[in-house]
Amino acid sequence: MAAYDGAGNPREHILSYKTFMELQTLSDALMCKLFPTMLTGAARAWFNSLEAGSIRSFGDLASTFISRFIAGVPADRKTSYLKTVKQRRNESLREYVARFNTEALQIPELDENRAVEEMQKGTTSPEFFGSLCRKPLTSLAELIKRAEKYIRQDDALTTSRFARETADKGKALEERRLDKYERRQSRGHEA
């Protein structure tokens, strides 16, 4: 188990510590005595500054600890937060779906219908978007399954000869434009 240094979620640390200690002992007093061994830095300094006798049980210690490091507790997100999760420029559908799913998993009371709508609004994949318009879905599980089909298609296209040829043509065109621009610039400086 990792030591807590004052950064991160104190509730998660308490839960991990309790789970670990309950496998070892059921003694409340022993849990209190061993707790500082799982602290470092600012968290250890805070523990050492507690007044003697101010903690009567592990429940007291846990409550005091969480209150002190409450800033590390992430705010509960609502489904509406997913409006901010948009597919980025140059982000593959695979990367977008993974990032969206990670964000959705952090929402305790997720409205799956709205989550599906927000992913549809946030994607830049015309094929995937069109599929969702033609056959709307209501659950994230269905959405992820449907996305997989388009992810495989994107992956195949990216590695195909067709995609490489298109990219090569784009590079060649860009190089010609750059050469033309540089020639114009050098003529302008010669005059």
TIGU-766361 format. One record per residue (C-alpha): x, y, z; residue number from 1. Coordinates in pm, 1 decimal. Layout:
<nodes>
NODE          u          v          w   lumpa
NODE          X          Y          Z     NUM
...
</nodes>
This chain:
<nodes>
NODE          u          v          w   lumpa
NODE        0.0        0.0        0.0       1
NODE      133.3      343.7      -93.9       2
NODE      193.6      607.8      170.3       3
NODE      -24.3      920.8      161.8       4
NODE      163.8     1251.1      130.2       5
NODE     -121.4     1499.5      152.4       6
NODE     -204.9     1496.9     -219.2       7
NODE     -485.7     1292.6     -366.6       8
NODE     -809.8     1162.4     -226.5       9
NODE     -793.8     1101.8      152.4      10
NODE    -1114.3      895.8      143.5      11
NODE     -952.1      646.7      -92.9      12
NODE     -648.8      626.4      135.4      13
NODE     -868.2      555.8      439.8      14
NODE    -1060.9      285.8      250.7      15
NODE     -740.0      122.0      129.2      16
NODE     -586.7      138.9      477.0      17
NODE     -897.0       -7.1      643.9      18
NODE     -914.0     -290.4      392.8      19
NODE     -544.1     -365.1      438.8      20
NODE     -560.8     -348.4      818.4      21
NODE     -878.7     -553.8      848.8      22
NODE     -690.4     -836.3      680.8      23
NODE     -422.6     -802.7      952.8      24
NODE     -614.7     -711.4     1267.9      25
NODE     -949.4     -598.8     1399.3      26
NODE     -794.8     -390.6     1678.4      27
NODE     -908.0      -27.2     1657.5      28
NODE     -616.2       84.0     1877.4      29
NODE     -361.9      -95.7     1658.0      30
NODE     -511.5       62.0     1344.9      31
NODE     -460.8      406.2     1503.8      32
NODE     -102.6      329.2     1608.0      33
NODE        0.1      197.1     1266.1      34
NODE     -174.4      467.1     1062.2      35
NODE      118.3      715.3     1063.4      36
NODE      342.4      452.5      904.0      37
NODE      133.1      499.0      589.5      38
NODE      184.9      876.1      582.0      39
NODE      466.9     1089.6      443.2      40
NODE      546.3     1458.4      400.6      41
NODE      272.1     1702.6      493.7      42
NODE       36.4     1423.4      598.7      43
NODE      294.2     1284.6      844.7      44
NODE      361.1     1636.2      979.1      45
NODE      -13.9     1687.0     1030.0      46
NODE      -43.4     1358.0     1218.3      47
NODE      252.1     1444.5     1441.5      48
NODE       87.9     1777.9     1528.4      49
NODE     -228.4     1613.7     1668.8      50
NODE     -276.2     1671.9     2041.8      51
NODE     -221.8     1367.2     2259.7      52
NODE     -556.1     1211.7     2355.3      53
NODE     -749.6     1399.5     2083.9      54
NODE     -826.3     1077.0     1894.5      55
NODE    -1044.5      818.3     2069.8      56
NODE    -1101.0      568.9     1785.1      57
NODE    -1003.0      492.8     1430.1      58
NODE    -1337.1      647.4     1325.9      59
NODE    -1227.5      975.9     1490.7      60
NODE     -888.1      954.8     1322.2      61
NODE    -1040.5      884.9      981.3      62
NODE    -1288.8     1170.8     1016.5      63
NODE    -1020.5     1417.5     1129.3      64
NODE     -784.9     1303.2      852.5      65
NODE    -1047.8     1342.4      578.9      66
NODE    -1150.7     1685.1      714.0      67
NODE     -788.5     1803.5      704.4      68
NODE     -719.6     1679.1      351.4      69
NODE    -1067.8     1736.8      206.1      70
NODE     -922.9     1939.7      -82.8      71
NODE     -802.3     1610.4     -231.6      72
NODE    -1155.7     1473.5     -257.6      73
NODE    -1274.9     1513.4     -616.3      74
NODE    -1608.5     1688.2     -663.4      75
NODE    -1890.3     1461.1     -774.6      76
NODE    -1948.1     1515.5    -1142.4      77
NODE    -2283.8     1513.9    -1312.1      78
NODE    -2365.8     1369.9    -1653.2      79
NODE    -2370.1     1724.5    -1792.0      80
NODE    -1990.1     1730.8    -1745.0      81
NODE    -1963.2     1503.5    -2049.0      82
NODE    -2057.8     1802.3    -2268.5      83
NODE    -1697.3     1914.2    -2222.1      84
NODE    -1550.4     1585.7    -2346.6      85
NODE    -1507.9     1645.6    -2719.3      86
NODE    -1296.4     1455.3    -2967.1      87
NODE     -975.8     1653.5    -3008.5      88
NODE     -812.5     1744.8    -3334.7      89
NODE     -588.9     1455.5    -3444.1      90
NODE     -740.0     1229.2    -3174.0      91
NODE     -840.5      889.6    -3306.3      92
NODE    -1185.8      752.5    -3241.0      93
NODE    -1020.0      485.1    -3022.6      94
NODE     -852.3      750.9    -2805.0      95
NODE    -1168.8      959.5    -2783.3      96
NODE    -1391.2      666.3    -2683.0      97
NODE    -1138.2      556.1    -2418.5      98
NODE    -1112.2      909.5    -2273.8      99
NODE    -1489.9      957.4    -2281.0     100
NODE    -1544.8      621.9    -2110.0     101
NODE    -1287.6      705.8    -1839.8     102
NODE    -1468.6     1033.5    -1767.2     103
NODE    -1810.7      863.2    -1767.4     104
NODE    -1690.6      602.2    -1516.8     105
NODE    -1617.1      882.5    -1269.4     106
NODE    -1979.5      998.4    -1261.9     107
NODE    -2165.8      828.0     -975.0     108
NODE    -2520.1      879.2    -1104.8     109
NODE    -2463.2      859.0    -1478.7     110
NODE    -2763.6      917.5    -1704.5     111
NODE    -2671.7      676.2    -1984.6     112
NODE    -2913.4      828.0    -2237.8     113
NODE    -2751.6     1169.6    -2195.6     114
NODE    -2403.6     1017.0    -2199.9     115
NODE    -2480.8      855.1    -2535.9     116
NODE    -2608.2     1190.7    -2668.5     117
NODE    -2296.4     1371.6    -2547.3     118
NODE    -2061.0     1122.4    -2710.5     119
NODE    -2250.8     1160.1    -3035.5     120
NODE    -2223.7     1539.4    -3014.3     121
NODE    -1855.5     1519.3    -2922.0     122
NODE    -1726.9     1292.0    -3196.9     123
NODE    -1568.8     1420.0    -3516.3     124
NODE    -1605.8     1084.8    -3695.8     125
NODE    -1874.8     1136.7    -3961.6     126
NODE    -1931.9      763.5    -4006.5     127
NODE    -1974.6      698.3    -3634.2     128
NODE    -2193.5     1007.6    -3592.6     129
NODE    -2414.0      899.8    -3885.5     130
NODE    -2450.0      551.5    -3741.6     131
NODE    -2568.4      694.1    -3410.2     132
NODE    -2820.3      916.9    -3589.9     133
NODE    -2959.5      629.2    -3797.0     134
NODE    -2984.4      381.0    -3509.6     135
NODE    -2990.6      563.0    -3173.8     136
NODE    -2866.7      377.3    -2865.2     137
NODE    -2962.1      412.0    -2499.4     138
NODE    -2677.3      249.2    -2307.5     139
NODE    -2302.9      304.6    -2286.1     140
NODE    -2241.3      -67.5    -2330.2     141
NODE    -2421.8      -60.1    -2666.6     142
NODE    -2239.3      260.2    -2758.4     143
NODE    -1895.4      116.5    -2684.3     144
NODE    -1981.4     -196.5    -2883.7     145
NODE    -2093.0       16.4    -3179.9     146
NODE    -1784.8      236.9    -3149.3     147
NODE    -1560.4      -70.6    -3167.4     148
NODE    -1687.8     -138.4    -3520.3     149
NODE    -1585.5      209.8    -3634.1     150
NODE    -1259.6      195.6    -3439.3     151
NODE    -1160.7     -122.0    -3622.8     152
NODE    -1255.7       46.7    -3950.5     153
NODE    -1041.2      353.1    -3865.7     154
NODE     -750.1      131.6    -3761.1     155
NODE     -769.0      -65.6    -4084.4     156
NODE     -789.7      252.3    -4292.2     157
NODE     -492.9      405.1    -4111.2     158
NODE     -273.2      107.8    -4187.9     159
NODE     -400.8       50.8    -4540.1     160
NODE     -210.1      125.5    -4858.9     161
NODE     -488.0      368.7    -4953.3     162
NODE     -434.7      578.7    -4640.2     163
NODE      -55.7      586.0    -4686.5     164
NODE      -92.9      693.4    -5049.6     165
NODE     -333.6      971.1    -4951.5     166
NODE      -95.9     1090.1    -4678.0     167
NODE      199.9     1078.6    -4918.1     168
NODE        7.4     1286.4    -5174.1     169
NODE      -78.8     1537.9    -4901.4     170
NODE      286.0     1563.7    -4795.1     171
NODE      401.5     1607.7    -5154.5     172
NODE      144.4     1881.7    -5212.7     173
NODE      248.8     2058.2    -4891.8     174
NODE      618.0     2035.2    -4991.9     175
NODE      541.8     2189.6    -5334.1     176
NODE      353.3     2473.8    -5168.1     177
NODE      641.6     2532.7    -4929.1     178
NODE      896.8     2530.8    -5214.0     179
NODE      686.0     2777.4    -5411.1     180
NODE      654.8     3003.5    -5106.9     181
NODE     1030.4     2990.9    -5038.3     182
NODE     1111.3     3073.9    -5403.9     183
NODE      878.5     3375.7    -5386.9     184
NODE     1041.4     3485.1    -5063.1     185
NODE     1392.7     3454.4    -5205.5     186
NODE     1295.8     3650.4    -5521.3     187
NODE     1155.5     3924.3    -5301.7     188
NODE     1483.5     3954.3    -5112.4     189
NODE     1692.0     3964.0    -5432.3     190
NODE     1516.2     4270.7    -5564.3     191
</nodes>
